[in-house]
Amino acid sequence: MTTNRSRLVAQILTGQAAPPVLSSGLYDVGADGVPRILPSVGGITLNVRIGDSAFGFEADHVEPAVSLRAADDRVNAAFCALACVGNVATVASGDAKGERGFVTGKHGGVEHVIVDFTPETMQKMQIGDAISVHAVGVGLALDDAGDVKLFNCDPDLFEKLGVVPDGATLRVPVARTVPARVMGSGLGRQTVARGDYDVQCFDEPTVREFGLNQLRLGDLVAILDADNTFGRIYRSGAVTIGVVAHGASLLAGHGPGITTLMTSASGAITPVLDPRANLATILELR
């Protein structure tokens, strides 16, 4: 497959390792009516990485490895839009200076860019350390691919996804399929260039049918009947491919978050189940 990668702009962006954040009321009340205090977004999270279960931790919306943001909100808006999944990130200050990782997702609302580093690197890091991202991928487009659109995807990562043309469609390996009926927080956004939207996992028959409780951080998934071309909407027959960016949630309307990588309003994407379709394997990080 050919793309316009030779025409893409490459820039150096810088964010800082962001501190952990809890809700202002401290307690969050779950969809089951139970108030809880749990680790949540932000931080340098030493024992949570892509490849791990999205449900494997006593946490709510936990972000794997290192969460980044720029201090100025306007700068951070550009940082979150221009950084792409698969971009190389390099620690630019502190004891871990020079160590490298990869962008693995974006989290809306809190507006974080999420980066995977090894545990050894994270042990040397501190909140506030600067991390530079080699940002490339915004504007990436496929030649002769109909209405298939790409978002948030480093061109090197795209070439590793195993996408194969099959007549008028593209075959894309995914770890799971997800029905659009359970997509929650993040619906209705007018762009998918930042952030994510969440898989609600409160309906047990649907969870069993699609194996949603087996979702892993970093999994590639296909959202069925979801069109993300001009924002996140329900459209019969459409298919969206994304990556699981953050962990599960007990809050109503929330759950594991999906950052969009590809979408087709006409359904010109055929998901192919493959348990290896996880960033940890694709980027050889674990």
C-alpha positions in Angstrom: 0.0 0.0 0.0 1.2 3.5 -0.7 0.7 6.6 1.4 1.6 10.3 1.3 4.2 9.9 4.0 6.9 11.8 2.1 4.8 14.9 2.4 4.1 14.7 6.1 5.5 17.4 8.4 7.8 16.1 11.2 8.1 18.2 14.4 9.7 18.0 17.8 7.1 18.5 20.6 7.8 18.6 24.3 5.5 17.6 27.2 6.2 16.9 30.8 5.5 13.9 32.9 2.1 14.8 34.4 1.2 14.2 38.1 -1.6 11.8 39.1 -5.0 13.5 39.4 -8.1 12.6 41.4 -11.6 14.0 41.2 -12.1 17.2 43.2 -14.6 15.3 45.5 -12.0 12.6 46.0 -14.7 9.8 45.9 -16.1 8.7 42.6 -19.5 7.0 42.6 -19.6 4.0 40.2 -22.5 2.8 38.1 -23.2 0.3 40.9 -23.8 3.2 43.3 -20.6 2.5 45.4 -18.2 5.4 46.2 -14.5 4.6 45.8 -11.1 6.2 46.0 -8.8 4.7 43.4 -5.7 5.7 41.4 -6.7 7.3 38.2 -5.2 9.4 35.4 -1.7 10.8 35.2 1.6 9.9 36.7 4.5 7.7 36.1 2.8 4.3 36.6 5.5 1.8 37.2 3.6 -1.5 37.0 1.0 -0.8 34.2 2.1 -1.1 30.6 0.6 -1.9 27.2 0.0 -5.7 26.9 -1.5 -5.7 30.4 -5.2 -6.3 31.0 -7.4 -3.2 30.8 -9.2 -4.7 33.9 -6.2 -5.9 35.8 -5.8 -3.2 38.3 -7.6 -1.5 41.2 -7.8 1.8 39.4 -10.2 3.9 37.3 -9.1 5.1 33.9 -5.5 4.2 34.7 -3.0 5.4 32.0 -0.2 2.9 31.3 3.4 4.0 31.9 3.9 7.7 31.6 1.3 10.5 31.1 2.4 13.7 29.4 0.9 17.2 28.9 2.2 20.7 28.2 1.8 23.2 31.0 0.0 25.8 28.8 -3.5 24.6 27.8 -3.2 26.1 24.3 0.1 24.4 23.7 -1.2 21.2 25.1 -4.1 21.2 22.6 -1.6 21.2 19.8 0.6 18.6 21.6 -2.4 16.2 21.9 -3.4 16.7 18.3 0.0 16.5 16.7 1.5 13.5 18.7 0.5 10.2 17.0 0.4 6.6 18.2 3.8 5.0 17.4 5.8 8.2 17.6 9.2 7.9 19.2 9.5 9.7 22.5 12.8 10.6 24.2 13.4 11.7 27.8 14.9 15.2 27.5 15.7 16.0 31.2 16.4 14.3 34.5 18.2 11.0 35.4 16.5 9.1 32.5 17.7 11.6 29.8 18.2 10.0 26.5 16.0 6.9 27.1 13.4 6.2 24.4 9.8 5.0 24.3 6.7 5.2 22.1 3.4 7.1 22.2 0.6 4.5 22.7 -2.5 6.6 23.0 -4.3 9.8 23.9 -6.8 10.4 26.7 -9.5 13.1 26.2 -11.0 15.1 29.0 -7.7 15.2 30.9 -5.9 15.8 27.6 -2.9 13.5 28.1 -0.5 11.9 25.6 0.5 8.4 26.9 4.0 7.0 26.4 5.4 3.5 27.1 8.8 3.3 28.7 10.5 0.3 30.3 10.2 -0.1 34.0 14.0 0.5 34.4 13.5 3.9 32.6 10.5 4.8 34.7 12.3 4.1 37.9 14.7 6.9 37.0 12.0 9.4 36.1 10.3 12.2 38.1 7.1 14.2 37.7 8.0 17.2 35.5 10.7 15.5 33.5 10.6 16.8 29.9 9.8 14.3 27.1 10.3 15.1 23.5 8.1 13.5 20.9 9.1 13.1 17.3 5.7 14.0 16.0 4.8 12.8 12.5 1.5 11.3 11.2 -1.1 14.1 11.1 -2.3 14.2 7.6 -1.3 10.6 6.7 -3.5 9.3 3.9 -3.8 6.2 1.8 -3.7 6.2 -2.0 -6.7 4.5 -3.7 -8.4 3.5 -0.5 -11.9 4.8 -1.0 -13.3 6.5 2.1 -10.8 4.9 4.5 -9.3 7.7 6.7 -6.3 7.6 9.0 -5.9 9.5 12.3 -3.3 9.6 15.1 -1.1 7.1 13.4 2.7 7.3 12.8 3.5 6.1 9.3 6.1 3.6 10.5 3.4 2.1 12.8 0.9 1.9 9.9 3.3 -0.1 7.9 3.6 -2.6 10.8 -0.1 -3.1 11.3 -0.4 -5.8 8.7 -3.1 -4.0 6.6 -3.7 -5.9 3.4 -5.9 -4.8 0.4 -8.7 -7.2 -0.4 -10.6 -6.0 -3.4 -12.5 -2.9 -2.4 -11.7 -3.4 1.3 -8.7 -3.4 3.6 -8.1 -6.4 5.9 -6.9 -5.2 9.3 -5.7 -7.5 12.2 -7.5 -6.7 15.5 -7.5 -8.4 18.9 -11.2 -7.8 19.5 -14.4 -6.4 17.9 -16.6 -4.0 19.8 -20.2 -3.2 19.0 -20.9 0.6 18.7 -23.9 0.2 21.0 -21.6 0.1 24.1 -19.4 3.1 23.1 -19.8 5.9 25.7 -17.9 8.9 27.0 -16.3 10.8 24.1 -19.3 10.3 21.6 -20.3 13.4 19.7 -16.8 15.0 19.6 -16.4 16.8 16.3 -12.9 15.5 15.7 -11.0 12.4 16.6 -7.6 14.1 16.3 -7.3 14.2 20.1 -8.5 11.9 22.9 -10.5 8.7 22.9 -13.9 7.3 23.6 -14.8 4.6 26.1 -16.2 1.0 25.9 -18.9 0.6 28.5 -18.7 -2.9 30.0 -21.8 -3.0 32.2 -24.0 -5.2 30.1 -22.9 -8.8 30.9 -24.4 -10.5 27.8 -22.5 -8.1 25.5 -19.3 -8.4 27.6 -19.5 -12.2 27.2 -20.5 -12.2 23.5 -17.5 -10.0 22.5 -15.0 -11.0 25.2 -14.7 -7.4 26.3 -13.4 -8.4 29.7 -10.3 -9.7 27.8 -9.3 -6.3 26.4 -5.7 -5.4 27.0 -4.0 -2.0 27.0 -2.5 -1.6 23.6 -5.0 -3.9 21.8 -6.1 -3.0 18.3 -9.9 -3.3 18.2 -12.6 -2.8 15.5 -15.6 -0.9 16.5 -18.5 -2.1 14.4 -21.1 0.4 13.1 -19.0 3.3 14.2 -17.9 6.1 11.8 -15.2 8.5 13.1 -14.6 10.4 9.8 -15.9 13.7 11.1 -16.3 12.9 14.8 -17.6 9.8 16.6 -21.1 8.7 15.5 -23.1 5.6 15.1 -23.5 4.5 11.4 -24.7 1.1 10.4 -22.1 -0.8 8.4 -19.2 1.6 9.2 -16.0 0.3 10.9 -13.5 2.1 13.0 -10.1 0.7 14.1 -8.5 2.0 17.3 -6.1 1.2 20.1 -7.0 0.7 23.8 -5.3 3.7 25.4 -6.4 3.5 29.1 -7.8 1.1 31.5 -11.3 0.2 32.7 -13.7 2.4 34.7 -16.6 1.7 37.1 -18.2 5.1 36.3 -21.4 5.2 34.3 -20.7 5.8 30.6 -17.0 5.0 30.9 -14.6 2.1 30.4 -11.4 1.2 28.5 -10.7 4.1 26.2 -10.1 3.8 22.4 -7.9 6.2 20.4 -8.9 6.1 16.7 -6.4 5.0 14.0 -8.6 4.3 11.0 -12.3 4.6 9.9 -14.5 3.9 7.0 -18.1 5.2 6.8 -18.9 2.6 4.1 -17.4 -0.4 5.9 -14.4 -0.7 3.6 -12.4 -2.2 6.5 -12.6 -6.0 7.3 -11.5 -6.8 10.8 -9.4 -10.1 11.1 -9.1 -11.5 14.6 -5.5 -11.9 15.6 -4.4 -12.2 19.3 -1.0 -10.6 18.4 -2.7 -7.4 17.4 -1.3 -5.4 20.3 1.2 -2.5 20.4 3.4 -4.4 22.8 3.9 -7.1 20.1 3.7 -4.8 17.0 6.4 -2.4 18.4 8.4 -5.2 20.1 8.2 -3.4 23.5 7.7 -6.5 25.7 
